[in-house]
Amino acid sequence: MLFQCTAALVTLATVDLEVLVLFYTNLLNQNPNPYIPNIYAEFQLPGFRLGIFRPKETHLSEFESAKSGMSLCLEVTDLEGAISHLTGLGYPPPGEIFIASHGREIYAYDPIGNRLILHQAFAIC
């Protein structure tokens, strides 16, 4: 049987669903759609969907690990403006902007500690 994927999204699990939904609503300047209070929220980004869900009580132990190799990388057109926006939400990046091989980046964290990478690509002439 052939594996056929028709769409993909990244989901974040949290017991503090409404805190995370509010954060991403403000960060992304959009309301989640679909949205089921205290259960599931989804944000539509260019070429990407971000889902946030509250695990069922019987599955909570699967999501207890605070550390993850996953980062949510958001490409922005104005890195300093994005940093200012995130800082205004109360979540300033703890470090400084650094140069990666493909652009400028800074790490930040959402309210439950998921790593965000704000990335601005180098201008191509």
C-alpha positions as CSV (number, residue, x, y, z in Angstrom):
1,M,0.0,0.0,0.0
2,L,1.3,3.5,-0.9
3,F,1.5,6.1,1.8
4,Q,-0.3,9.2,0.5
5,C,-0.1,12.4,2.6
6,T,-2.6,15.1,1.7
7,A,-1.7,17.7,4.3
8,A,0.6,18.2,7.3
9,L,0.4,20.3,10.4
10,V,2.4,20.6,13.6
11,T,0.5,20.3,16.9
12,L,1.5,21.4,20.4
13,A,0.0,19.6,23.4
14,T,-0.6,21.6,26.6
15,V,-2.8,21.4,29.7
16,D,-2.8,25.2,29.6
17,L,-4.6,25.4,26.3
18,E,-6.3,28.8,26.7
19,V,-2.9,30.4,27.7
20,L,-1.2,29.1,24.6
21,V,-4.2,30.0,22.4
22,L,-4.2,33.5,23.6
23,F,-0.4,33.8,23.1
24,Y,-0.6,32.5,19.5
25,T,-3.7,34.6,18.7
26,N,-1.8,37.7,19.7
27,L,1.6,36.7,18.2
28,L,0.1,35.7,14.8
29,N,-2.6,38.4,14.8
30,Q,-5.4,36.0,14.0
31,N,-8.1,34.0,15.7
32,P,-7.9,30.2,15.6
33,N,-10.1,28.4,13.1
34,P,-11.3,25.8,13.9
35,Y,-11.5,26.5,17.7
36,I,-13.1,24.2,20.3
37,P,-12.5,25.9,23.7
38,N,-10.4,23.9,26.1
39,I,-9.9,21.2,23.5
40,Y,-8.4,22.3,20.2
41,A,-7.3,25.4,18.3
42,E,-5.8,25.7,14.8
43,F,-4.0,28.6,13.2
44,Q,-3.6,28.9,9.4
45,L,-0.2,30.2,8.3
46,P,1.2,30.4,4.7
47,G,1.8,26.8,3.7
48,F,1.4,25.6,7.3
49,R,-1.1,24.8,10.0
50,L,-0.4,25.0,13.7
51,G,-2.7,23.0,16.0
52,I,-2.8,23.3,19.8
53,F,-4.6,20.6,21.8
54,R,-5.3,19.6,25.3
55,P,-4.4,15.9,25.7
56,K,-7.0,13.6,27.3
57,E,-6.3,12.8,30.9
58,T,-5.4,9.2,29.9
59,H,-2.6,10.5,27.7
60,L,-1.1,13.3,29.8
61,S,2.0,11.3,30.7
62,E,3.0,11.1,27.0
63,F,3.4,14.9,26.9
64,E,5.1,15.6,30.3
65,S,8.6,16.0,28.9
66,A,9.5,19.7,28.8
67,K,12.4,19.4,26.4
68,S,12.0,18.8,22.7
69,G,14.1,18.9,19.6
70,M,11.3,20.6,17.8
71,S,11.3,24.3,17.1
72,L,8.6,26.4,15.5
73,C,10.5,28.6,13.0
74,L,8.6,31.6,11.8
75,E,10.1,33.5,8.9
76,V,9.5,37.2,9.2
77,T,10.2,40.2,7.0
78,D,11.2,42.5,9.9
79,L,13.1,40.7,12.6
80,E,13.4,43.7,14.9
81,G,9.7,44.4,14.5
82,A,8.9,40.7,15.3
83,I,11.1,40.9,18.4
84,S,9.3,44.1,19.5
85,H,5.9,42.4,19.0
86,L,6.9,39.4,21.0
87,T,8.4,41.5,23.8
88,G,5.2,43.5,23.9
89,L,3.3,40.3,24.5
90,G,5.5,39.7,27.6
91,Y,7.8,37.1,26.1
92,P,11.1,38.9,25.1
93,P,13.7,36.6,23.5
94,P,16.4,35.8,26.1
95,G,19.3,36.1,23.8
96,E,20.7,38.2,21.0
97,I,20.2,38.1,17.2
98,F,22.8,35.8,15.5
99,I,23.7,35.1,12.0
100,A,22.9,31.7,10.5
101,S,24.0,30.5,7.1
102,H,20.7,31.5,5.6
103,G,19.7,34.7,7.5
104,R,19.4,36.4,10.9
105,E,17.7,34.6,13.8
106,I,16.8,34.8,17.4
107,Y,15.4,32.2,19.8
108,A,12.3,32.9,21.9
109,Y,9.9,30.8,23.9
110,D,6.1,30.6,24.1
111,P,4.3,30.5,27.5
112,I,4.9,26.8,28.1
113,G,8.5,26.7,26.9
114,N,8.3,25.6,23.2
115,R,11.2,27.1,21.3
116,L,10.4,29.7,18.6
117,I,12.9,30.7,16.0
118,L,12.2,34.1,14.5
119,H,14.1,34.1,11.2
120,Q,14.7,36.8,8.6
121,A,16.3,35.6,5.4
122,F,19.1,37.5,3.8
123,A,18.1,39.7,0.9
124,I,18.9,38.2,-2.4
125,C,20.2,40.6,-5.0
